[in-house]
Amino acid sequence: MSWNPRTLPPLAGKTFVVTGANAGLGYFTSEQLAAAGAHVVLACRNPDRADAALAALRGRVQGASVSTITLDVADLESVRSASESLLQFPRIDGLILNAGIVHPPRDRQVSPDGNELVFATNYLGHFALTAQVLPALLRTPGSRVVSLGSMISRLMDSALDDLQLETGYDLWKAYAQSKIAMQVFGFELDRRLRESGVGGPAGVQSMVAHPGYSISGLTSGIPGVNEPTRRKRVIGGLPLAIGAQGKHQGAWPIVRSAVDPDAVGGQYYGPRWLTRGRPARQAPTRTSRDAAIAARLWSRSEALLGVPFPA
């Protein structure tokens, strides 16, 4: 099926939760879903920025059905509180795990729970959120979880043996590991859902998507949401940016994973030309589907949370 990211199927009556929805990929994912008629829950760490995104959405999408919820994925208590609120929704058709640190700190930092900050933000909080919101997904026929990966998984590899980077911190390794972990999780989640009998088209499906090389300098300015500096605009216009795209386009593979009726759990979507282009199905890295790595990551994640994942 030919997929047009500018013409989505009608989504009226459906509810999607997008983490980190106040800016960048999360905002444009939310805008595209709302424009197709869905109710979108903006799950954001900063209430003021969430309100700015809410106002922008309502101003840009006539009749947009949107709401906000406070969620700091780096803080497991915040994840628990947000999950309790989300479980009050009668249905959740899509849980989009987008929030994250794109520019890691130069030196190792830890979350309120003592976990390495990039790992906690980009991965562990989302693992916990999915586990806790699963009942709402299970009662929604055809629901989906979309984990946000990255093309950095093709540039750097890791067996995820040192998740906390306690033996040596490097900011690029921290980011790469967190995104590889998200991809491993997304594929393993789909396998476990199917194995337990609650996955598949009529149940809960798990997909993975990556946005290619999406930069704010090529993204439309939106007050309070996307306000790139003049320097970023200049960089976005350089010949180097011929391989880049705006974040509104980077959201396309995420949205396709969430709503394409022909998409199947366990699939991987990204820009057609890797860094840019219309969303297309792609082949993930071998590490992303490594069963042994997935088993270790899952077990370690459960141990850090102190509870088993209910799938």
CORDA-V977334 format. One line per field, one symbol per residue. phi: phi as a letter, one per 20 degrees, with the letter a starting at -180 (. if undefined). psi: psi as a letter, one per 20 degrees, with the letter a starting at -180 (. if undefined). A space follows every 10 residues. Layout:
BEGIN
phi->???
psi->???
END
This chain:
BEGIN
phi->.fddfecefg cgndccdcem eeblgfffff fffffeofed eeecfdgfff fffffffffe cfmgdbbcbe bdffdfffff ffffffffff bcebddedgr eedfffdfcc fgenegffff ffcgffgfff gfeggfffed gmfcddeeea fffedccbel ecfelfeqec fffgfgffff fffgfgffff fffffenden geddddcccc emddcffddg fcgncccfff ffffffefgg ffedbfffef fgffffgecf fefcgnecca fgdmeboffb fcefffgfdf ffffffffff ffffembfff b
psi->pppoiinqqp jpiqpppoql jirchgghgg ghghhjiqpp oooqgohghg hghgggghhh opjpoqrqqp poiiohhhgg ghghghiiph qohpoonhqr ohnqqhqprq rhjjqpgggg ghfghhgggg ghihhhhhjo pkrqpopobq iiiihqqpjl hmhilijopp hhhgggghhg gggggghhgg ghgghijjar hicpqprpqq jbnpqhijqq popigomqrh ghgghhiqhh jhjrrrhhhh ighggghhio iiqqqirpqr qhkghrrqpq prprqhhhjo hggggggggh ghhhhjqqpl .
END
